[in-house]
Amino acid sequence: MTLRVKVGEAPEVDEQTRQREQPQESGRKLGISIERLTPDLVERYQLPRGTQGVVITEVVPGSAADDAGLAVGDVILQVDGQRVNNVDEVHRIVSGHKSGDTVIFIVRTKTDDGFVTRRVRVEVP
């Protein structure tokens, strides 16, 4: 696909494209990459079969998420008290926050003894 733009003109961006780009910014803002759980990801992170939610696939060292204790493999169950089942839901909630706000995550974390559900507070940089 080729996009042609005359110098001095900006290409039109439809609303759907704008919505796809915005969520990525909110994830970078906290320093995490996330994906909707699939059977392959459930297996990769050794999660209990049937686990639903969104899994953290990357945490940027030194980021707000890292400082708060979020980790790769954590499953995000809720954000600010709202159950989340896909990436767009997480980004919609997080993008509504401004710098200095606190986002509350309920995550399921794997430990040596199994899985624990914990509450994590992340301050938006």
N, C-alpha and C positions, 0 to 999 in steps of 0.2 A: 504494500500500500504506500502511495506517495502523497505527501501533503505539500501543496504549493502555496506559498505565501508571498505576496508582494511586499517589498521593503516598505515599512511604515504602517503595515496593516497587521492586526493581530488575528489569528485564526479564531473562529467561533468555537466555543466550548459548550457542548450541550449539558444540561443539568445532570444527566446520568454520569457523564464523565467527571464532572465536578464532584459528585458524591463519592465516586470511586477513589478520587485523589485525596479528598479531605481525610478519610479515616486513616490513611497511611501516616499523615502528619501527626495525628494525635498519638499513635503508637510510638513514633520516633520521639515525641515530646517526653514520654515516660521512660524510653529506653528499652522497649520490649518489641519483639515480633511475635505474633500470635497466628494460630490457624484453627479452623474448626476441626474438632476431633473426628477422625475417620477410623475405620477398623485398623488400618495400617499404623496410624499414630498411637492408637490404644496399645497395639502390640509393641511398637518401638519403645514406648515409655513404660511398658509393663504395668499398665493400668488395669483395674478390674474390668472384665468384659461387660459391656453395656454402659460404660461411663459416657456421659454426654457433657458437652460444654465446649470450652475453647482452651487450647493448650498453649502454654508459652514455649516457643521454639528457640528464642534467643533473648538474652538479657545483656545489655551493653554494660561492661564494667564501669563502675563509677557513676552510673545513671541513677535517677530517682528510684527506679524499680529495684536496682541492685542494692542501693542503700537501705531500702525498705525490707529487703530479704526475699523478694520474688526470685524464683529460680526456673531454669529450663526444666520442663516436665510438669510444672505446676498446672493444675487444671483450674481455670477461672469459672466459678459457679455463679457468682453474683458480683455486680458492680453497683455500689451505692444502694444496696438493698433490692436491686432488680435482677432477677434471674436472667442469664444470658446463654444463648444457644448457638450464636454465630458471631463472627468477627464484626459485622456491621453493628450489632447491638452494643458490643463493647466500645467501639469507636464513637458511636452516637452519644453514649453517656459521657465518655472521657472528653470528647471534643466540646462538651457543654461547660467545661471547667476552664477557669483562667489561671494564670500564674499565681502561685501562693495558695490555691485551693487544695483541699485534701480529698483524694479519691479512696474509697473503702472497697477493697477486694475481699471476697470470700473465696479461698482457694483450697483445693485438695492437694496435699503435698505427700510425696512418698518418703517414708522414713525406714529405718532398719527394721522397725516393728510392724510395718504395714503402711496404712495411709491415715493421715490426720487432716481434719478440716480446720483451717485457721483464718483469722481476720488480719488483713495487712493494710496499713495506712500508707498511701503514697502521696507525697506532696508534689504538686505540679510545678515544675521549674519555671 
